[in-house]
């Protein structure tokens, strides 16, 4: 529709749109005239039928003579009475014909053109949801039910897991209560062992620091230790000569 919008043959030009509206209005007027003529003809046929059923002649000029012959006096208002009765009888027919004409004009768009449309446009009408009036659940209700069922299932599983965790904790606590004293003793022994190791490291560190600060003391201690070892070696060789021989071979 956007190709060559300024061409005369384009359907969306103002001239073509006005021509279409004018043609539609003329067609509606012609159709309305046809409907009106058909309604008039139908009303006339209905009037003639009613007159025939009641024995009233077709010509209204013979009525005074017939009335005078029958009743002996002349009724000068007989035509007006007939017209009044005719209007009363055809009131319903006129309403029906008017309703048919209005419906026809509504279909042709005449009332829309002149702003006489009483129906609301589609965007002002409420959204019809027939599934809300029935027992069958709609898509929203179905999704809500599924979501609620899923939430219930998850809640049940969470509750079950919580209970199971609590049972396991109670079982472990009961098992641990039997060995609590043993664990406490082991813990104290481990702490004592760690304390002794720490004190030994501290003593060794202090000795190392002292040796660095006093090398002559370290040398004297090492010499004393060497003499002690040699003395113990000489005493051992007296009672174990085979060990002394092996030690001499190694040295």
Sine and cosine of phi, psi and omega as CSV:
sin_phi,cos_phi,sin_psi,cos_psi,sin_omega,cos_omega
0.00,0.00,-0.28,0.96,-0.01,-1.00
-1.00,-0.04,0.04,1.00,0.00,-1.00
-1.00,0.09,0.81,-0.59,0.02,-1.00
0.74,0.67,0.90,0.43,-0.06,-1.00
-0.95,0.32,-0.26,0.97,-0.05,-1.00
-0.99,-0.11,0.06,1.00,0.04,-1.00
-0.96,0.28,0.51,-0.86,-0.05,-1.00
-0.93,0.38,-0.51,0.86,-0.03,-1.00
-0.99,0.14,-0.01,1.00,0.01,-1.00
-0.94,0.35,0.70,-0.72,-0.13,-0.99
-0.96,0.28,-0.26,0.97,-0.07,-1.00
-0.98,-0.21,0.20,0.98,0.08,-1.00
-0.96,0.27,0.39,-0.92,-0.03,-1.00
-0.88,0.47,-0.64,0.77,-0.03,-1.00
-0.91,0.42,-0.71,0.71,-0.01,-1.00
-0.92,0.39,-0.63,0.78,0.03,-1.00
-0.91,0.41,-0.64,0.77,0.05,-1.00
-0.91,0.41,-0.62,0.78,0.02,-1.00
-0.90,0.44,-0.66,0.76,0.02,-1.00
-0.90,0.44,-0.69,0.72,0.02,-1.00
-0.89,0.45,-0.65,0.76,0.00,-1.00
-0.90,0.43,-0.69,0.73,0.04,-1.00
-0.90,0.45,-0.64,0.77,0.03,-1.00
-0.91,0.42,-0.64,0.77,0.02,-1.00
-0.91,0.42,-0.66,0.75,0.03,-1.00
-0.90,0.43,-0.69,0.72,0.02,-1.00
-0.89,0.46,-0.63,0.77,0.02,-1.00
-0.91,0.41,-0.65,0.76,0.01,-1.00
-0.90,0.43,-0.67,0.74,0.01,-1.00
-0.90,0.44,-0.69,0.73,0.00,-1.00
-0.91,0.42,-0.62,0.78,0.03,-1.00
-0.91,0.42,-0.63,0.78,0.04,-1.00
-0.90,0.44,-0.66,0.75,0.04,-1.00
-0.89,0.46,-0.68,0.73,0.02,-1.00
-0.89,0.45,-0.65,0.76,0.00,-1.00
-0.90,0.43,-0.69,0.72,0.02,-1.00
-0.90,0.44,-0.65,0.76,0.02,-1.00
-0.90,0.43,-0.62,0.78,0.02,-1.00
-0.91,0.41,-0.68,0.73,0.02,-1.00
-0.89,0.46,-0.70,0.72,0.00,-1.00
-0.90,0.44,-0.64,0.77,0.02,-1.00
-0.91,0.41,-0.66,0.75,0.03,-1.00
-0.89,0.45,-0.67,0.74,0.02,-1.00
-0.89,0.45,-0.66,0.75,0.02,-1.00
-0.91,0.42,-0.62,0.79,0.03,-1.00
-0.91,0.42,-0.65,0.76,0.02,-1.00
-0.89,0.46,-0.70,0.72,-0.01,-1.00
-0.90,0.44,-0.60,0.80,0.01,-1.00
-0.92,0.40,-0.69,0.72,0.01,-1.00
-0.90,0.44,-0.64,0.77,0.04,-1.00
-0.90,0.44,-0.64,0.77,0.01,-1.00
-0.91,0.41,-0.61,0.79,0.01,-1.00
-0.93,0.37,-0.58,0.82,-0.02,-1.00
-1.00,0.03,-0.04,1.00,0.01,-1.00
0.98,0.22,0.36,0.93,0.02,-1.00
-1.00,0.00,0.79,-0.62,0.01,-1.00
-0.92,0.39,0.35,-0.94,-0.04,-1.00
-0.93,0.37,-0.64,0.77,-0.06,-1.00
-0.99,0.15,0.74,-0.67,0.02,-1.00
-0.99,0.12,-0.15,0.99,-0.02,-1.00
-0.99,0.11,-0.31,0.95,0.02,-1.00
-1.00,0.09,-0.15,0.99,-0.09,-1.00
-0.91,0.41,-0.68,0.73,-0.01,-1.00
-0.87,0.49,-0.64,0.77,-0.03,-1.00
-0.91,0.42,-0.70,0.72,0.00,-1.00
-0.90,0.43,-0.66,0.75,-0.01,-1.00
-0.92,0.40,-0.64,0.77,0.00,-1.00
-0.92,0.40,-0.63,0.77,-0.01,-1.00
-0.93,0.38,-0.55,0.83,-0.06,-1.00
-0.99,0.16,-0.69,0.73,-0.13,-0.99
-0.97,-0.23,-0.26,0.97,0.03,-1.00
1.00,0.02,0.00,1.00,0.06,-1.00
-0.65,-0.76,0.32,-0.95,-0.07,-1.00
-0.99,-0.12,0.78,-0.62,0.07,-1.00
-0.98,-0.21,0.97,-0.26,-0.05,-1.00
-0.98,0.22,-0.24,0.97,-0.04,-1.00
-0.95,-0.31,0.35,0.94,-0.03,-1.00
-0.92,0.40,-0.59,0.81,0.01,-1.00
-0.91,0.42,-0.67,0.74,0.01,-1.00
-0.91,0.41,-0.61,0.79,0.03,-1.00
-0.91,0.42,-0.63,0.78,0.04,-1.00
-0.90,0.43,-0.67,0.74,0.01,-1.00
-0.90,0.43,-0.63,0.77,0.01,-1.00
-0.90,0.43,-0.70,0.71,0.04,-1.00
-0.90,0.44,-0.59,0.81,0.03,-1.00
-0.91,0.41,-0.64,0.77,0.03,-1.00
-0.90,0.43,-0.65,0.76,0.00,-1.00
-0.91,0.42,-0.66,0.75,-0.03,-1.00
-0.93,0.36,-0.54,0.84,-0.07,-1.00
-1.00,-0.08,0.10,0.99,0.00,-1.00
-0.90,0.44,-0.68,0.73,0.01,-1.00
-0.92,0.40,-0.63,0.78,0.02,-1.00
-0.90,0.44,-0.62,0.78,0.03,-1.00
-0.91,0.41,-0.63,0.78,0.04,-1.00
-0.89,0.46,-0.68,0.73,0.01,-1.00
-0.90,0.44,-0.69,0.72,0.00,-1.00
-0.91,0.42,-0.62,0.79,0.03,-1.00
-0.91,0.42,-0.65,0.76,0.02,-1.00
-0.90,0.43,-0.68,0.74,0.04,-1.00
-0.89,0.46,-0.64,0.77,0.01,-1.00
-0.92,0.40,-0.66,0.76,0.03,-1.00
-0.90,0.44,-0.67,0.74,0.03,-1.00
-0.89,0.45,-0.64,0.77,0.00,-1.00
-0.92,0.40,-0.69,0.73,0.04,-1.00
-0.91,0.42,-0.57,0.82,0.03,-1.00
-0.91,0.42,-0.66,0.75,0.03,-1.00
-0.91,0.41,-0.59,0.81,0.00,-1.00
-0.98,0.21,-0.24,0.97,0.02,-1.00
1.00,-0.02,0.22,0.98,-0.02,-1.00
-0.93,0.36,-0.68,0.74,-0.01,-1.00
-0.93,0.36,-0.53,0.85,0.07,-1.00
-0.92,0.40,-0.62,0.79,-0.02,-1.00
-0.91,0.42,-0.66,0.75,-0.06,-1.00
-1.00,-0.07,0.17,0.99,0.07,-1.00
0.95,0.31,0.46,0.89,-0.03,-1.00
-0.97,-0.23,0.18,0.98,-0.04,-1.00
-0.96,0.28,0.79,-0.61,-0.02,-1.00
-0.99,-0.10,-0.38,0.92,0.01,-1.00
-0.95,0.31,0.58,-0.81,0.02,-1.00
-0.96,0.26,0.52,-0.85,0.08,-1.00
-0.92,0.40,0.22,-0.97,-0.10,-0.99
-0.89,0.45,-0.52,0.85,-0.05,-1.00
-0.98,0.19,-0.22,0.98,0.08,-1.00
-0.99,-0.11,-0.18,0.98,-0.02,-1.00
-0.99,0.17,0.55,-0.83,0.06,-1.00
-0.93,0.36,0.53,-0.85,-0.01,-1.00
-0.94,0.33,0.79,-0.62,0.00,-1.00
-0.99,0.11,0.82,-0.57,0.05,-1.00
-0.82,-0.57,0.99,0.13,-0.06,-1.00
-0.90,0.44,-0.42,0.91,-0.03,-1.00
-0.94,0.35,-0.31,0.95,0.04,-1.00
-0.96,0.29,-0.42,0.91,-0.02,-1.00
-1.00,0.03,-0.18,0.98,-0.01,-1.00
-0.97,-0.25,0.13,-0.99,0.03,-1.00
-0.98,0.17,-0.27,0.96,-0.01,-1.00
-0.96,0.29,0.81,-0.59,-0.01,-1.00
-0.94,0.34,0.61,-0.79,0.04,-1.00
-0.99,0.16,0.00,-1.00,-0.02,-1.00
-0.89,0.45,-0.61,0.79,-0.03,-1.00
-0.93,0.37,-0.71,0.71,0.00,-1.00
-0.90,0.43,-0.60,0.80,0.01,-1.00
-0.90,0.43,-0.70,0.72,0.04,-1.00
-0.90,0.43,-0.62,0.79,0.02,-1.00
-0.90,0.44,-0.69,0.73,0.02,-1.00
-0.89,0.45,-0.66,0.75,0.02,-1.00
-0.90,0.44,-0.66,0.76,0.00,-1.00
-0.91,0.41,-0.66,0.75,0.02,-1.00
-0.90,0.43,-0.64,0.77,0.03,-1.00
-0.90,0.43,-0.65,0.76,0.02,-1.00
-0.91,0.41,-0.64,0.76,0.03,-1.00
-0.90,0.44,-0.66,0.75,0.04,-1.00
-0.89,0.46,-0.67,0.74,0.00,-1.00
-0.90,0.44,-0.71,0.71,0.01,-1.00
-0.90,0.44,-0.63,0.77,0.02,-1.00
-0.90,0.44,-0.65,0.76,0.01,-1.00
-0.91,0.42,-0.68,0.74,0.02,-1.00
-0.90,0.44,-0.66,0.75,0.01,-1.00
-0.89,0.45,-0.67,0.74,0.02,-1.00
-0.90,0.44,-0.65,0.76,0.01,-1.00
-0.90,0.43,-0.68,0.74,0.02,-1.00
-0.90,0.44,-0.63,0.78,0.01,-1.00
-0.90,0.44,-0.68,0.73,0.03,-1.00
-0.90,0.44,-0.67,0.74,0.00,-1.00
-0.90,0.44,-0.65,0.76,0.03,-1.00
-0.90,0.44,-0.64,0.77,0.02,-1.00
-0.91,0.42,-0.65,0.76,0.03,-1.00
-0.90,0.44,-0.68,0.74,0.03,-1.00
-0.89,0.45,-0.65,0.76,0.01,-1.00
-0.89,0.45,-0.69,0.73,0.03,-1.00
-0.89,0.45,-0.63,0.78,0.01,-1.00
-0.92,0.40,-0.68,0.73,0.03,-1.00
-0.91,0.42,-0.63,0.78,0.02,-1.00
-0.91,0.42,-0.62,0.79,0.04,-1.00
-0.92,0.40,-0.62,0.78,0.04,-1.00
-0.92,0.38,-0.63,0.78,-0.02,-1.00
-0.95,0.32,-0.49,0.87,-0.02,-1.00
-0.90,0.44,-0.49,0.87,0.02,-1.00
-0.94,0.33,-0.56,0.83,-0.07,-1.00
-0.97,-0.23,0.27,0.96,-0.06,-1.00
-0.91,0.42,-0.66,0.76,-0.01,-1.00
-0.93,0.38,-0.66,0.75,0.02,-1.00
-0.89,0.46,-0.68,0.73,0.01,-1.00
-0.90,0.43,-0.60,0.80,0.01,-1.00
-0.91,0.42,-0.67,0.74,0.04,-1.00
-0.90,0.44,-0.68,0.74,0.03,-1.00
-0.89,0.45,-0.62,0.78,0.01,-1.00
-0.90,0.44,-0.69,0.72,0.00,-1.00
-0.91,0.42,-0.66,0.75,0.02,-1.00
-0.90,0.44,-0.64,0.77,0.02,-1.00
-0.90,0.43,-0.66,0.76,0.02,-1.00
-0.91,0.42,-0.65,0.76,0.03,-1.00
-0.90,0.43,-0.66,0.75,0.03,-1.00
-0.89,0.46,-0.70,0.72,0.02,-1.00
-0.90,0.44,-0.58,0.81,0.01,-1.00
-0.91,0.41,-0.67,0.74,0.02,-1.00
-0.90,0.44,-0.67,0.74,0.04,-1.00
-0.88,0.47,-0.66,0.75,0.01,-1.00
-0.90,0.44,-0.69,0.72,0.02,-1.00
-0.90,0.44,-0.62,0.79,0.02,-1.00
-0.90,0.43,-0.67,0.74,0.04,-1.00
-0.89,0.46,-0.65,0.76,0.01,-1.00
-0.90,0.43,-0.65,0.76,0.03,-1.00
-0.90,0.43,-0.67,0.74,0.01,-1.00
-0.91,0.42,-0.63,0.77,0.02,-1.00
-0.91,0.42,-0.66,0.75,0.02,-1.00
-0.91,0.42,-0.65,0.76,0.01,-1.00
-0.90,0.43,-0.67,0.75,0.02,-1.00
-0.89,0.46,-0.69,0.72,0.02,-1.00
-0.89,0.45,-0.64,0.77,0.01,-1.00
-0.91,0.41,-0.65,0.76,0.01,-1.00
-0.90,0.44,-0.59,0.81,0.02,-1.00
-0.93,0.37,-0.65,0.76,-0.02,-1.00
-0.97,0.26,-0.46,0.89,-0.06,-1.00
-0.74,-0.67,0.98,0.18,-0.02,-1.00
-0.91,0.40,-0.49,0.87,-0.01,-1.00
-0.92,0.39,-0.56,0.83,0.05,-1.00
-0.92,0.38,-0.64,0.77,0.02,-1.00
-0.89,0.45,-0.68,0.73,-0.01,-1.00
-0.90,0.44,-0.67,0.74,0.02,-1.00
-0.90,0.44,-0.63,0.78,0.00,-1.00
-0.92,0.39,-0.67,0.74,0.01,-1.00
-0.90,0.43,-0.62,0.78,0.02,-1.00
-0.91,0.42,-0.65,0.76,0.02,-1.00
-0.90,0.43,-0.63,0.77,0.02,-1.00
-0.91,0.41,-0.59,0.81,0.00,-1.00
-0.93,0.35,-0.66,0.75,0.02,-1.00
-0.90,0.44,-0.62,0.79,0.01,-1.00
-0.90,0.44,-0.65,0.76,0.00,-1.00
-0.92,0.39,-0.66,0.75,0.00,-1.00
-0.90,0.43,-0.61,0.79,0.01,-1.00
-0.91,0.41,-0.68,0.73,0.02,-1.00
-0.92,0.39,-0.52,0.85,0.02,-1.00
-0.93,0.36,-0.67,0.74,-0.03,-1.00
-0.93,0.37,-0.58,0.81,0.02,-1.00
-0.95,0.31,-0.55,0.84,0.01,-1.00
-0.96,0.29,-0.52,0.86,-0.03,-1.00
-0.94,0.34,-0.39,0.92,0.03,-1.00
-0.94,0.35,-0.60,0.80,-0.05,-1.00
-1.00,-0.09,-0.31,0.95,-0.03,-1.00
-0.72,-0.70,0.98,0.21,-0.05,-1.00
-0.92,0.40,-0.53,0.85,0.01,-1.00
-0.91,0.42,-0.58,0.81,0.06,-1.00
-0.93,0.35,-0.59,0.81,0.02,-1.00
-0.91,0.41,-0.62,0.78,0.03,-1.00
-0.89,0.45,-0.69,0.72,0.02,-1.00
-0.88,0.47,-0.64,0.77,-0.01,-1.00
-0.93,0.38,-0.59,0.81,0.03,-1.00
-0.92,0.39,-0.62,0.79,0.04,-1.00
-0.90,0.44,-0.62,0.79,0.01,-1.00
-0.92,0.40,-0.64,0.77,-0.02,-1.00
-0.98,0.22,0.00,0.00,0.00,0.00
